[in-house]
Amino acid sequence: MLESRLSLRLTATHCRTFEDYYNFLRFDPGRESELRELFNCVTTNETSFFRDTTQIDCFRHVILPQVMKDREATRKIRIWSAGCSSGEEPFTLAIVVVEEFPALATWDVQILATDLSEQALENGRRGVYGPYALRHVPPAYLKKYFTGSDGQYTIGPMLRKMVKFSPLNLVDSVRMRAIRDMDVVFCRNVLIYFDQETRKKIITHFYDALRDQGMFVIGFSESLNGINRLFRPAPWNKTIFYYKVGNSVAARSVPSVMRGLRGMDGQPIDQAAPNSGRLQSFTSSVASHVGPVGESVLSGRSWESRGES
Ligand SMILES: C[S@@+](CC[C@H](N)C(=O)[O-])C[C@H]1O[C@@H](n2cnc3c(N)ncnc32)[C@H](O)[C@@H]1O
């Protein structure tokens, strides 16, 4: 796949061999714009609205209510869709926010949507979607949040206002460190493209980007196995999300969102102190999702101060 996709770039740049192309990328004055083309060409942007609905339901029923509780004082919520492709994921989250919690209309809710592919981001900013991307969208939502008919639907202004698109390479540590105080991070179906070492680094950045007890959602078939045990797994309806355990005593307590949730062994996990046998037995029961430590404390500017569009 990589070879056939790269061949397109060889043709476009009049390079005869992969080595020629490699040298072009390293030394040609037009390398910056070619790198952008290369990223557009090799990334897989498969996505859709309401993809893996159980996870979206988890956001609706568990994650968002908890965040609202935690942020009652500031009335400010920050959500990050990392590897957002052409915007279907962040716009889905925006629909859930508006649909389920009208009270949030008076809050400051922003969804940061980042991706490596400028082409995908451009499509997200345009916000025009066809039947394939929209196949899981209930007709009532289609009517309420989009304009258009049959072939092409355009996302409405209310959702557009909530979602800020910005280019970001997840392996760019400097820029990753600039993102702080997130309540929720969605990074679904992206980590599969990295080796274990890079995954560890990226997950550590996500950990640092989240506030204490912030929530982290990865793809349905992905896991944090062998990557980072500072995130605690929380099971919900056959899916698992993670929350950040911080350093302070408060940050180490079990969030109220966990109340009523049961571990894989069927035992309630809510009253257990973070390091108690109960919670440990819960975490080991989902041991395939947890692994050795990756830890760091970093600082930087918040993404808001960067003036992204
Ligand atoms: C399969 S899509 C997933 C989209 C969405 N999260 C979902 O689950 O529907 C993977 C996205 O990750 C992006 N991606 C791949 N490598 C990346 C990187 N190094 N930094 C940022 N985004 C990246 C791709 O451009 C693509 O849009």
The ligand as a MOL file (V3000), in Angstrom:
LIG
                    3D

  0  0  0     0  0            999 V3000
M  V30 BEGIN CTAB
M  V30 COUNTS 27 29 0 0 0
M  V30 BEGIN ATOM
M  V30 1 C -8.4140 6.1670 10.3810 0
M  V30 2 S -8.4350 7.8970 10.6600 0 CHG=1
M  V30 3 C -9.3280 7.9940 12.1870 0
M  V30 4 C -10.2850 9.1580 12.2230 0
M  V30 5 C -11.1520 9.2430 13.4730 0
M  V30 6 N -10.3660 9.4110 14.6690 0
M  V30 7 C -12.0340 8.0180 13.5990 0
M  V30 8 O -11.7620 7.1390 14.4120 0
M  V30 9 O -13.0070 7.9280 12.8460 0 CHG=-1
M  V30 10 C -6.7580 8.1700 11.1810 0
M  V30 11 C -6.3520 9.6350 11.1180 0
M  V30 12 O -5.1110 9.7700 11.7930 0
M  V30 13 C -4.3600 10.7460 11.1030 0
M  V30 14 N -2.9330 10.5940 11.4270 0
M  V30 15 C -2.0780 9.6100 11.0300 0
M  V30 16 N -0.8440 9.8520 11.4980 0
M  V30 17 C -0.9170 11.0170 12.2040 0
M  V30 18 C 0.0270 11.8030 12.9130 0
M  V30 19 N 1.3090 11.4470 12.9860 0
M  V30 20 N -0.3920 12.9290 13.5090 0
M  V30 21 C -1.6960 13.3110 13.4320 0
M  V30 22 N -2.6340 12.6200 12.7730 0
M  V30 23 C -2.2570 11.4840 12.1580 0
M  V30 24 C -4.6670 10.4710 9.6300 0
M  V30 25 O -4.3930 11.5880 8.8220 0
M  V30 26 C -6.1470 10.1250 9.6950 0
M  V30 27 O -6.9580 11.2270 9.4320 0
M  V30 END ATOM
M  V30 BEGIN BOND
M  V30 1 1 1 2
M  V30 2 1 2 3
M  V30 3 1 2 10
M  V30 4 1 3 4
M  V30 5 1 4 5
M  V30 6 1 5 6
M  V30 7 1 5 7
M  V30 8 2 7 8
M  V30 9 1 7 9
M  V30 10 1 10 11
M  V30 11 1 11 12
M  V30 12 1 11 26
M  V30 13 1 12 13
M  V30 14 1 13 14
M  V30 15 1 13 24
M  V30 16 1 14 15
M  V30 17 1 14 23
M  V30 18 2 15 16
M  V30 19 1 16 17
M  V30 20 1 17 18
M  V30 21 2 17 23
M  V30 22 1 18 19
M  V30 23 2 18 20
M  V30 24 1 20 21
M  V30 25 2 21 22
M  V30 26 1 22 23
M  V30 27 1 24 25
M  V30 28 1 24 26
M  V30 29 1 26 27
M  V30 END BOND
M  V30 END CTAB
M  END
